[in-house]
Amino acid sequence: MMEWIPIVFFSFKGIVLVIGMFYAIKWHYDQGQKKQVTDKRTLLRISVAVALAFAALLTGLLLLTAQLSKTLGLDLTLP
């Protein structure tokens, strides 16, 4: 059972990264097609919102990973 866990997790990670990169490229392409100029205030507000969302998702992922490791009985203490 344990030998399948890395295969499943790495496969899932690869699929998520491929899907994310597809939508990132598509979004940038669509933004280039619009040819709209946003002012600096709007750009700063959007950048802060994206950074906060990223930090929140990263924190949630960290907590989920810690809980999963405890559930699986993994010892993650530093030596």
Backbone hydrogen bonds, N-H to C=O, Kabsch-Sander energy under -0.5 kcal/mol:
donor,donor_aa,acceptor,acceptor_aa,energy
4,W,1,M,-1.4
5,I,1,M,-0.7
5,I,2,M,-0.5
8,V,4,W,-2.5
9,F,5,I,-2.8
10,F,6,P,-2.8
11,S,7,I,-2.0
12,F,8,V,-2.5
13,K,9,F,-2.6
14,G,10,F,-2.5
15,I,11,S,-2.4
16,V,12,F,-2.6
17,L,13,K,-2.5
18,V,14,G,-2.3
19,I,15,I,-2.4
20,G,16,V,-2.6
21,M,17,L,-2.6
22,F,18,V,-2.1
23,Y,19,I,-2.3
24,A,20,G,-2.1
25,I,21,M,-2.6
26,K,22,F,-2.5
27,W,23,Y,-2.5
28,H,24,A,-2.3
29,Y,25,I,-2.4
30,D,26,K,-2.6
31,Q,27,W,-2.4
32,G,28,H,-1.9
33,Q,29,Y,-1.5
34,K,30,D,-1.3
35,K,31,Q,-1.1
38,T,36,Q,-0.6
43,L,39,D,-2.1
44,L,40,K,-2.5
45,R,41,R,-2.2
46,I,42,T,-2.4
47,S,43,L,-2.3
48,V,44,L,-2.3
49,A,45,R,-2.1
50,V,46,I,-2.4
51,A,47,S,-2.3
52,L,48,V,-2.5
53,A,49,A,-2.3
54,F,50,V,-2.4
55,A,51,A,-2.3
56,A,52,L,-2.4
57,L,53,A,-2.5
58,L,54,F,-2.5
59,T,55,A,-2.3
60,G,56,A,-2.3
61,L,57,L,-2.3
62,L,58,L,-2.2
63,L,59,T,-2.4
64,L,60,G,-2.5
65,T,61,L,-2.5
66,A,62,L,-2.3
67,Q,63,L,-2.3
68,L,64,L,-2.4
69,S,65,T,-2.4
70,K,66,A,-1.9
71,T,67,Q,-2.3
72,L,68,L,-2.3
73,G,69,S,-0.5
73,G,70,K,-0.7
74,L,69,S,-2.8
76,L,74,L,-0.8
